[in-house]
Amino acid sequence: MVILGAGESGVGAAKLAQKQGFDVFVSDFGAIAAAYKAELQSMNIPFEENQHTADLILNATEVVKSPGIPSKAPMVKALVEKGVPVISEIEFAKRYTNAKTVCITGSNGKSTTSMLTYHILKNAGLNVGLAGNIGHSFAAQVADQDFDWYVLEISSFMLDDMYEFKADISVLLNITPDHLDRYDYNIANYAASKLRITQNQTPADSFIYCADDEETKKILTTANIQATTYPFSILQKIDRGAYLEQDNIHININLNNKLTMSISDLALQGKHNIYNSMASGIVAKVLELRNETIRESMGNFKNIDHRLEFVAKINDVTYINDSKATNVNSTWYALESVNTDVVLIMGGVDKGNDYTMLKDLVRGKVKAIICLGKDNKRIHEAFEDDVEVIVNTFSAEEAVQVAYHLAKKGSTVLLSPACASFDLFKNYEDRGNQFKAAVKEL
């Protein structure tokens, strides 16, 4: 068996494959990080880096591919042409566990919803693991742990290489344009990929989705969903699912045991987080967890680092780190959830962003934009008519210093870049950590 890619998922798959008695070879077209290399060496698993040796790879009986490698990559195309099955780590790992799965996908909010769902299940006493696009590799956990349930954050890239896999509970949060370069710039292709979260489900399984999301509604008109469906909405009353009414969320899976909770009691604030909380709440109710436990967990949850993370309040100005917002849609969600005037720090590596969807929120809330990146031309062009001040900066420290002087009392300084980070930083975590360090220096 060949594993393509030696990151978290690849090394995890290699570990599980070896445990299952496969003859394993790992190949990475780039350099392998020192920690992963050491792990492969400790298991005596042969590997190569900075190249793919065609003779070795094309002789595989099956290939587990990292989600970061596109299906258009020459080696993947060659494997498909030869008829060698190419699958994802998630597909591979599921063969070797009887654990049940809650699988969460969506363009935005999937990390938060996965973490919240895991938090609720764990607090309710379930023997549960968290994996997929988040935390430790699913395959490595299947090799080492013995969980009864897994909460899996699933990206469209993973779904593209999943065939036999079935989720016991699937969640589709939303579908907005992202990664379209992998889908021939066609949102219908991307939406179809997201809907694979429901494949192989039966009426005994559950599918939870947002009834307010336009692209989801569109694709569901032609979909053949076999699972029992539970929609959630903040715009309409839902008979069986979740809805918002007068600042209370109602979750009614079992009409005799409805859960009602005020949105002011939710740990996660902002409209998008009402959706995320509803989705997690439906999962909990499908599993027949106690209302008291669900309420408590939804009230005391602490969000992941770098996602709308409160950093400090200095001179009545709030500083928020949302460095994980690497696309326009995530920044829209961040701006939508802040209820004060905003000094917005944004910029980085622009993946052909269309900033149109931000214009109304920027016009209404943003008093200044601080660009943090090597090339800020497109941000200037997009917002020059919408804000009075747009400033260029080239380090987190400089951006924070400028923000400190521009922010008025009662306002919020929000780092929500809408762009990737690797022009000035190692990754979005590094960007967020440098931002937090600079704020603590004020």
C-alpha distance (Angstrom), angle and dihedral (degrees) to the residues before:
residue distance angle dihedral
M1 . . .
V2 3.81 . .
I3 3.81 124.5 .
L4 3.82 115.3 -157.4
G5 3.81 111.8 -152.8
A6 3.80 125.9 25.4
G7 3.79 102.6 -140.0
E8 3.82 127.0 109.8
S9 3.82 95.2 -59.4
G10 3.82 95.8 40.5
V11 3.79 96.1 50.0
G12 3.81 90.1 44.4
A13 3.82 90.4 52.0
A14 3.82 90.2 48.3
K15 3.81 90.9 52.6
L16 3.82 92.8 50.4
A17 3.83 92.8 43.5
Q18 3.80 91.0 52.9
K19 3.82 91.1 47.9
Q20 3.82 89.0 52.3
G21 3.79 90.8 54.2
F22 3.82 100.3 -103.5
D23 3.78 123.1 147.9
V24 3.85 97.3 -119.0
F25 3.80 132.6 -158.9
V26 3.84 123.2 176.5
S27 3.80 121.8 -154.9
D28 3.82 126.7 -175.2
F29 3.81 122.8 -177.6
G30 3.82 89.1 -152.7
A31 3.80 134.0 44.0
I32 3.81 116.6 -64.9
A33 3.81 116.3 -126.2
A34 3.82 113.1 -110.5
A35 3.83 94.8 -116.2
Y36 3.81 92.9 52.9
K37 3.80 92.0 44.5
A38 3.82 90.1 53.0
E39 3.82 90.2 49.9
L40 3.82 92.6 51.9
Q41 3.81 90.5 47.0
S42 3.81 92.2 50.0
M43 3.82 88.9 54.8
N44 3.85 92.2 44.6
I45 3.80 90.4 -124.2
P46 3.84 111.8 156.9
F47 3.83 114.6 -124.6
E48 3.79 143.4 166.9
E49 3.80 130.9 -153.6
N50 3.83 136.6 -161.2
Q51 3.81 89.8 25.1
H52 3.80 146.8 49.8
T53 3.82 114.0 -133.8
A54 3.80 102.0 -146.9
D55 3.83 96.5 -158.6
L56 3.79 92.4 56.4
I57 3.80 96.5 42.1
L58 3.80 99.5 43.5
N59 3.82 90.4 54.3
A60 3.81 91.9 62.6
T61 3.80 120.2 118.5
E62 3.82 88.4 -147.0
V63 3.81 136.4 1.5
V64 3.80 128.1 -147.4
K65 3.81 108.2 -154.5
S66 3.79 129.2 -158.3
P67 3.84 111.4 -117.7
G68 3.81 89.2 -124.4
I69 3.83 92.2 67.0
P70 3.82 110.7 86.4
S71 3.80 120.5 -132.9
K72 3.84 87.0 -121.2
A73 3.83 91.9 64.7
P74 3.84 108.4 119.9
M75 3.81 94.6 -121.2
V76 3.81 92.7 50.1
K77 3.82 90.8 48.5
A78 3.82 90.2 50.3
L79 3.83 91.0 51.1
V80 3.81 92.6 49.6
E81 3.82 91.4 47.9
K82 3.80 89.4 52.4
G83 3.81 90.6 49.7
V84 3.82 96.3 -115.2
P85 3.84 109.8 150.9
V86 3.83 112.1 -115.6
I87 3.81 114.0 -162.5
S88 3.79 139.7 167.2
E89 3.79 126.3 -104.6
I90 3.84 88.8 -112.5
E91 3.81 91.9 56.0
F92 3.81 91.1 47.7
A93 3.81 96.1 46.6
K94 3.81 95.2 48.2
R95 3.82 90.2 64.0
Y96 3.80 89.7 67.5
T97 3.80 102.5 47.3
N98 3.80 134.6 64.2
A99 3.82 90.0 -159.9
K100 3.79 116.8 126.5
T101 3.80 119.0 -120.0
V102 3.80 138.9 -140.1
C103 3.82 104.6 -162.0
I104 3.81 119.1 -163.7
T105 3.80 125.5 -168.3
G106 3.81 137.2 161.3
S107 3.78 138.8 124.0
N108 3.80 92.0 -98.2
G109 3.78 137.2 19.1
K110 3.80 98.1 24.8
S111 3.84 95.5 119.7
T112 3.80 92.2 48.9
T113 3.82 93.4 44.4
S114 3.82 92.1 46.4
M115 3.82 91.3 50.3
L116 3.82 92.4 46.4
T117 3.82 92.7 47.3
Y118 3.82 90.8 48.7
H119 3.83 89.6 48.1
I120 3.85 91.9 52.4
L121 3.83 94.1 46.3
K122 3.80 93.5 45.8
N123 3.82 92.3 48.2
A124 3.81 88.9 50.5
G125 3.80 88.5 59.4
L126 3.81 99.4 -105.6
N127 3.81 117.7 149.0
V128 3.81 94.3 -119.9
G129 3.82 139.2 163.3
L130 3.82 130.2 -160.3
A131 3.82 119.5 -141.1
G132 3.80 147.7 130.8
N133 3.76 115.9 78.1
I134 3.80 89.1 1.7
G135 3.80 135.8 56.3
H136 3.80 121.8 -10.8
S137 3.78 123.8 -4.4
F138 3.82 116.2 -81.9
A139 3.82 90.8 -135.8
A140 3.82 92.7 51.8
Q141 3.81 90.2 50.7
V142 3.81 91.5 48.7
A143 3.83 87.3 52.1
D144 3.83 95.7 47.6
Q145 3.82 108.9 22.5
D146 3.78 138.0 53.1
F147 3.80 107.3 -143.4
D148 3.83 123.7 165.2
W149 3.82 92.5 -151.9
Y150 3.79 136.5 26.3
V151 3.78 128.6 -162.3
L152 3.82 104.1 -151.1
E153 3.79 124.2 -166.7
I154 3.80 102.8 -150.0
S155 3.82 126.4 -164.7
S156 3.79 124.5 -157.2
F157 3.82 87.9 -111.7
M158 3.81 89.5 60.9
L159 3.81 92.4 45.0
D160 3.80 90.8 54.6
D161 3.83 89.3 66.6
M162 3.83 97.9 41.9
Y163 3.82 118.4 99.3
E164 3.82 114.9 148.2
F165 3.82 94.7 26.7
K166 3.81 117.4 115.5
A167 3.80 127.6 -167.3
D168 3.80 117.1 -144.2
I169 3.81 88.7 -153.2
S170 3.81 119.1 17.0
V171 3.81 125.8 -169.4
L172 3.82 126.7 -164.7
L173 3.81 109.4 -172.5
N174 3.82 102.4 179.6
I175 3.79 144.1 -39.6
T176 3.81 118.4 -130.8
P177 3.82 129.8 156.3
D178 3.82 108.5 -76.6
H179 3.82 133.2 135.4
L180 3.80 88.8 9.8
D181 3.81 89.5 152.9
R182 3.84 86.0 75.0
Y183 3.83 91.5 51.4
D184 3.82 102.9 50.1
Y185 3.83 88.5 -97.3
N186 3.81 88.7 -73.1
I187 3.82 117.2 128.7
A188 3.82 90.9 -160.0
N189 3.83 89.1 63.3
Y190 3.81 90.6 48.5
A191 3.83 91.6 47.6
A192 3.82 90.9 50.0
S193 3.80 88.2 52.5
K194 3.82 91.4 52.2
L195 3.82 91.5 49.3
R196 3.82 89.8 59.5
I197 3.83 83.2 84.2
T198 3.85 85.1 83.3
Q199 3.81 97.4 48.6
N200 3.82 117.7 128.3
Q201 3.82 91.5 7.8
T202 3.82 118.4 142.1
P203 3.83 131.6 -157.7
A204 3.83 86.8 -90.4
D205 3.84 87.9 65.3
S206 3.81 128.7 71.5
F207 3.82 132.8 -125.1
I208 3.81 117.0 -165.4
Y209 3.82 118.9 -169.3
C210 3.81 144.1 161.8
A211 3.80 111.1 -98.9
D212 3.84 90.5 -164.3
D213 3.82 97.1 58.2
E214 3.81 111.8 103.9
E215 3.82 99.0 -152.8
T216 3.81 91.6 45.7
K217 3.82 91.0 51.1
K218 3.79 89.6 48.7
I219 3.79 96.1 52.8
L220 3.81 94.0 41.9
T221 3.82 90.6 61.5
T222 3.82 89.3 71.0
A223 3.82 99.6 28.5
N224 3.77 124.3 106.3
I225 3.81 101.9 -142.1
Q226 3.81 113.6 -174.4
A227 3.81 97.2 180.0
T228 3.81 125.0 91.1
T229 3.82 104.1 -94.3
Y230 3.80 128.7 -136.9
P231 3.84 114.9 -177.0
F232 3.81 124.6 -166.4
S233 3.81 127.3 -155.1
I234 3.79 143.2 169.7
L235 3.83 91.5 -162.4
Q236 3.81 104.0 54.2
K237 3.77 141.4 27.0
I238 3.82 112.6 -99.4
D239 3.81 121.8 -152.5
R240 3.79 96.5 -154.2
G241 3.79 114.5 16.4
A242 3.81 129.4 32.4
Y243 3.80 136.3 -49.6
L244 3.80 142.2 168.4
E245 3.79 121.9 -117.8
Q246 3.82 125.4 169.7
D247 3.82 94.1 -19.9
N248 3.81 93.1 -49.0
I249 3.76 125.3 108.2
H250 3.79 115.2 -142.4
I251 3.79 120.8 -160.2
N252 3.77 112.3 -170.0
I253 3.79 114.5 173.7
N254 3.77 92.4 135.6
L255 3.80 108.1 33.5
N256 3.82 91.6 -150.1
N257 3.78 92.2 56.2
K258 3.81 109.0 40.3
L259 3.82 121.5 171.6
T260 3.81 117.6 -140.8
M261 3.80 122.6 -177.4
S262 3.80 133.4 169.9
I263 3.81 112.9 -118.8
S264 3.83 88.1 -132.6
D265 3.83 87.7 66.1
L266 3.82 93.1 55.7
A267 3.80 115.4 105.8
L268 3.81 88.6 -143.0
Q269 3.79 113.9 66.1
G270 3.83 130.0 -165.4
K271 3.80 131.5 63.1
H272 3.80 95.6 -84.8
N273 3.79 89.8 53.2
I274 3.81 91.2 54.6
Y275 3.81 84.9 61.8
N276 3.82 92.1 46.6
S277 3.82 91.7 48.4
M278 3.82 91.9 48.2
A279 3.80 91.4 51.7
S280 3.83 92.0 50.1
G281 3.81 90.8 43.8
I282 3.82 92.1 54.3
V283 3.83 90.3 50.8
A284 3.82 88.9 52.7
K285 3.82 92.6 48.5
V286 3.82 92.5 47.1
L287 3.83 85.4 56.1
E288 3.82 88.4 49.8
L289 3.80 94.3 -122.7
R290 3.80 117.0 168.5
N291 3.83 117.4 -87.9
E292 3.79 90.5 -131.0
T293 3.83 91.7 56.1
I294 3.82 92.7 46.5
R295 3.82 92.6 49.2
E296 3.78 92.6 47.9
S297 3.83 93.3 49.0
M298 3.80 93.9 45.4
G299 3.80 88.2 51.4
N300 3.81 100.4 48.2
F301 3.82 102.3 37.3
K302 3.82 117.5 129.5
N303 3.81 114.2 -148.7
I304 3.80 124.7 -125.4
D305 3.79 120.4 -87.5
H306 3.82 117.3 -88.2
R307 3.81 93.9 19.6
L308 3.83 109.9 103.7
E309 3.80 86.9 -40.9
F310 3.82 116.2 175.5
V311 3.82 108.0 -128.0
A312 3.82 106.8 173.3
K313 3.78 146.8 -40.6
I314 3.81 111.7 -126.7
N315 3.83 123.3 176.3
D316 3.82 88.5 -13.5
V317 3.82 92.0 -55.0
T318 3.83 117.0 121.3
Y319 3.83 118.8 -142.6
I320 3.82 117.3 -154.0
N321 3.81 126.8 -172.7
D322 3.81 112.6 -149.6
S323 3.80 96.3 156.5
K324 3.83 90.2 142.6
A325 3.84 87.7 70.9
T326 3.80 95.7 101.2
N327 3.81 95.9 156.0
V328 3.81 135.3 53.1
N329 3.78 93.9 -110.1
S330 3.81 92.7 57.4
T331 3.80 90.0 51.5
W332 3.82 89.3 50.1
Y333 3.82 88.7 55.3
A334 3.80 91.3 48.2
L335 3.81 93.9 50.3
E336 3.80 90.6 44.9
S337 3.82 91.5 55.1
V338 3.85 96.2 51.3
N339 3.81 113.9 86.1
T340 3.82 99.7 -166.9
D341 3.79 137.7 65.3
V342 3.80 109.8 -69.6
V343 3.78 137.9 -142.8
L344 3.81 99.5 -159.6
I345 3.81 122.7 -152.6
M346 3.80 109.2 -162.9
G347 3.80 142.9 148.7
G348 3.78 141.7 80.6
V349 3.79 129.3 129.0
D350 3.80 105.9 0.2
K351 3.84 112.4 -147.3
G352 3.83 92.4 -157.7
N353 3.81 91.1 -68.7
D354 3.79 122.1 -164.7
Y355 3.81 104.1 -147.6
T356 3.83 95.2 -174.3
M357 3.80 94.2 104.5
L358 3.84 90.6 59.2
K359 3.80 96.6 52.7
D360 3.83 98.7 89.3
L361 3.80 93.5 47.3
V362 3.82 92.1 44.4
R363 3.80 91.0 49.8
G364 3.81 91.4 48.6
K365 3.81 102.1 42.0
V366 3.79 114.4 10.2
K367 3.80 116.7 91.9
A368 3.82 96.1 175.9
I369 3.81 138.7 6.1
I370 3.79 119.7 -145.0
C371 3.78 111.1 -162.9
L372 3.80 115.9 -144.5
G373 3.78 108.9 -171.1
K374 3.79 145.7 73.4
D375 3.81 96.1 -98.6
N376 3.81 116.5 33.2
K377 3.80 99.3 161.1
R378 3.81 96.3 112.8
I379 3.81 93.2 50.4
H380 3.82 90.4 52.1
E381 3.81 90.5 49.2
A382 3.81 92.9 47.3
F383 3.81 98.6 49.1
E384 3.82 108.3 22.7
D385 3.83 90.4 108.8
D386 3.80 94.8 44.2
V387 3.82 105.6 53.1
E388 3.79 132.8 36.5
V389 3.81 96.8 -140.3
I390 3.83 128.7 45.3
V391 3.81 114.9 166.5
N392 3.82 131.1 -177.6
T393 3.82 120.6 -134.2
F394 3.79 131.5 172.6
S395 3.82 104.9 -158.4
A396 3.80 137.1 39.9
E397 3.80 89.6 -117.5
E398 3.80 92.9 54.0
A399 3.83 91.6 45.9
V400 3.80 91.8 52.3
Q401 3.82 92.8 46.8
V402 3.82 91.3 51.8
A403 3.83 91.0 45.6
Y404 3.80 90.7 51.1
H405 3.82 89.9 57.9
L406 3.81 95.1 43.2
A407 3.83 99.8 44.9
K408 3.80 118.4 94.6
K409 3.82 123.6 -149.0
G410 3.80 112.5 -77.9
S411 3.81 94.0 24.5
T412 3.82 132.6 112.2
V413 3.80 130.3 -121.6
L414 3.80 104.4 -148.9
L415 3.80 124.4 -169.1
S416 3.83 101.5 -159.3
P417 3.80 105.8 143.1
A418 3.87 104.3 -175.1
C419 3.82 84.5 -153.5
A420 3.80 140.3 78.7
S421 3.79 116.4 -93.7
F422 3.78 108.5 -137.2
D423 3.82 98.3 102.6
L424 3.83 91.9 73.7
F425 3.81 104.6 4.8
K426 3.82 140.4 45.5
N427 3.83 92.1 -119.0
Y428 3.80 141.0 -35.6
E429 3.84 90.9 -75.5
D430 3.81 90.8 56.4
R431 3.83 89.9 48.4
G432 3.81 91.5 49.4
N433 3.81 93.3 45.9
Q434 3.81 92.2 49.9
F435 3.82 89.5 49.2
K436 3.83 91.5 50.8
A437 3.82 91.9 47.1
A438 3.83 90.7 50.5
V439 3.84 91.5 49.9
K440 3.83 90.9 50.4
E441 3.84 88.3 53.9
L442 3.83 92.8 58.5
